[in-house]
């Protein structure tokens, strides 16, 4: 058997993840790719351009994940979002909290990192508070409450809690095969729905949708193929290198914020090592900073009032707790998770959008009361 230098391979996986995240941050900064912004544009101005960015990114990520699965490059059952449990209550409640939180905090986890890179000190505060809240919900006081309550409510789906299982129940066939083929068909459909709009065909729009979705797929390949060892040379066990979960991962920005703070605070502890989640979170900040400096949009920004600070603090806590409870954010569940056709991801994404809409309507109501 050929000897594998897994230490060197781990470094290459981390470097690749960091590089792809730098591109992700630069694209998000340059194109204003933002979930909250997309919802706000559609609600307040009737402008669906940024919403189409998202739909195109979802379509591309679905296509890519399906093609990687069909070609045998990755094992979809090893994805972080693969489960036989549909945790509908956790994902719904967590998604609502995250959606409301991102409105109060002026952006989701991804947007927070992008804004940090462009000089926004408010986003830096959100990053720290969100990371602490997320870590508490992963392993602390809110984790105990989460596990004992909402996580105890679920529906078991024997062949996997994803759309492929539902389709196979109607049409027959293997749920795993259906997962790939449904992803391929649904991805093509979403791409076609967006690209039929002639006015959407601009470099900026295509970069936002195709670029973002393509980077999700690239991370799936890096983690699930390049970083996969069927047999670790030391433990003789299957392993996905440099992942916090021990499974195949793509981009997500809630738990990685918590792991980043943990790594920074306990840096001298040799058990605290870099992971894909940590380097991708840092990579988004670097990519955004480079782009902001190049295009002249970098500027320092602080809180305008005590109320502004309070809103951002509450929003950060809601995103940290909600993001972990929902098992992901607008990127983690909304792109990476949805690309796998996970029922948990679809539930979380729908709840995030609903939470954001409700929070925006509340803000509009408050403004009307002050007039």
LINZIFEN-V659237 format. One record per backbone hydrogen bond with DSSP energy under -1.0 kcal/mol. NH is the residue of the N-H (numbers start at 0). CO is the residue of the C=O. E is the energy in kcal/mol with one decimal. If there is no record, write none. Layout:
nh={NH;NH}
co={CO;CO}
e={E;E}
This chain:
nh={5;8;9;10;11;12;13;14;15;16;17;18;19;20;21;22;23;24;25;26;27;28;29;30;31;37;38;39;40;41;42;43;44;46;51;52;53;54;55;56;57;58;59;60;61;62;63;64;65;66;67;68;69;70;71;72;73;77;78;79;81;85;86;87;90;91;92;93;94;95;96;97;98;99;100;101;102;103;104;105;106;111;112;113;114;115;116;118;119;120;123;124;125;126;127;128;129;130;131;132;133;134;135;136;137;138;139;142;143;144;145;146;147;148;150;151;152;154;156;159;160;161;162;164;165;166;167;168;170;171;177;178;179;180;181;182;183;184;185;186;187;188;189;190;191;192;193;194;195;196;199;200;201;205;206;207;208;209;211;212;213;214;215;216;217;218;219;220;221;222;223;224;225;226;227;228;231;235;238;240;242;247;257;258;259;260;261;262;263;264;265;268;271;275;278;279;280;281;282;283;284;285;286;287;288;289;290;291;292;293;294;296;297;298;300;308;309;310;311;312;313;314;315;316;317;318;319;320;321;322;323;324;325;327;332;333;334;335;336;337;338;339;340;341;342;345;346;347;348;349;350;351;352;353;354;355;356;357;358;359;360;361;362;363;364;365;366;367;368;369}
co={3;4;5;6;7;8;9;10;11;12;13;14;15;16;17;18;19;20;21;22;23;24;25;26;27;33;34;35;36;37;38;39;40;40;47;48;49;50;51;52;53;54;55;56;57;58;59;60;61;62;63;64;65;66;68;67;67;74;75;247;78;154;84;85;86;87;88;89;90;91;92;93;94;95;96;97;98;99;100;102;101;107;108;109;110;111;112;115;114;300;119;120;121;122;123;124;125;126;127;128;129;130;131;132;133;134;135;135;139;140;141;142;143;144;145;148;149;85;83;156;82;159;340;161;161;162;163;164;166;167;173;174;175;176;177;178;179;180;181;182;183;184;185;186;187;188;189;190;191;193;196;197;199;201;202;203;204;205;207;208;209;210;211;212;213;214;215;216;217;218;219;220;220;221;224;238;236;231;228;226;239;77;253;254;255;256;257;258;259;260;261;265;268;241;274;275;276;277;278;279;280;281;282;283;284;285;286;287;288;289;290;291;291;117;118;304;305;306;307;308;309;310;311;312;313;314;315;316;317;318;319;320;321;322;328;328;330;330;331;332;334;336;337;336;160;341;342;343;344;345;346;347;348;349;350;351;352;353;354;355;356;357;358;359;360;361;362;363;364;365}
e={-1.6;-2.2;-2.2;-1.8;-2.1;-2.4;-2.4;-2.5;-2.6;-2.5;-2.5;-2.6;-2.5;-2.0;-2.2;-1.8;-2.1;-2.9;-2.3;-2.6;-2.6;-2.1;-2.6;-2.6;-1.1;-1.9;-2.4;-2.7;-2.7;-2.0;-2.4;-2.9;-1.9;-1.9;-2.1;-1.5;-1.5;-2.3;-2.7;-2.3;-2.6;-2.5;-2.6;-2.4;-2.5;-2.4;-2.7;-2.4;-2.5;-2.6;-2.5;-2.0;-2.9;-2.1;-1.2;-1.9;-1.3;-2.2;-1.3;-2.1;-1.7;-3.1;-1.0;-1.9;-2.5;-1.9;-2.7;-2.6;-1.9;-2.2;-2.2;-2.6;-2.9;-2.2;-2.4;-2.5;-1.0;-1.9;-2.3;-1.0;-3.0;-2.4;-1.9;-2.2;-2.7;-2.1;-1.9;-1.5;-2.6;-2.3;-1.1;-1.7;-2.1;-2.7;-2.0;-2.5;-3.0;-2.2;-2.1;-2.6;-2.5;-2.3;-2.2;-1.4;-1.3;-2.7;-1.2;-1.7;-1.5;-1.4;-2.3;-2.6;-1.8;-1.1;-2.2;-1.4;-1.6;-1.7;-4.0;-2.1;-3.4;-2.1;-2.1;-1.1;-1.1;-2.4;-2.3;-1.6;-3.1;-2.0;-2.4;-2.0;-1.3;-2.2;-3.1;-1.7;-2.1;-2.4;-3.1;-2.3;-2.1;-2.2;-2.4;-2.3;-2.4;-2.4;-1.7;-2.7;-1.1;-1.6;-1.6;-1.3;-2.6;-2.4;-2.5;-2.1;-2.2;-2.2;-1.0;-2.2;-2.6;-1.8;-1.6;-1.8;-2.4;-2.1;-1.8;-2.1;-2.6;-2.7;-3.1;-2.3;-1.9;-2.2;-1.1;-2.9;-2.7;-2.6;-2.6;-3.1;-1.1;-2.1;-1.3;-2.5;-2.2;-2.1;-2.3;-2.4;-2.3;-2.6;-1.9;-1.7;-2.1;-3.6;-2.5;-2.2;-1.7;-2.2;-2.1;-1.9;-1.3;-2.1;-2.9;-2.5;-2.4;-2.5;-2.1;-2.8;-2.5;-2.1;-2.7;-1.4;-1.4;-2.3;-1.5;-2.0;-2.7;-2.6;-1.9;-2.3;-2.6;-2.6;-2.3;-2.1;-2.5;-2.4;-2.5;-2.7;-2.8;-2.6;-1.4;-2.3;-2.7;-2.9;-2.2;-1.8;-1.6;-2.6;-2.3;-1.6;-2.0;-1.5;-1.8;-1.3;-2.6;-2.0;-2.2;-2.5;-2.7;-2.2;-2.2;-2.4;-2.3;-2.2;-2.9;-2.3;-2.4;-2.6;-2.1;-2.4;-2.3;-2.0;-2.2;-2.3;-2.2;-2.4;-2.1;-2.1;-1.9;-1.2}
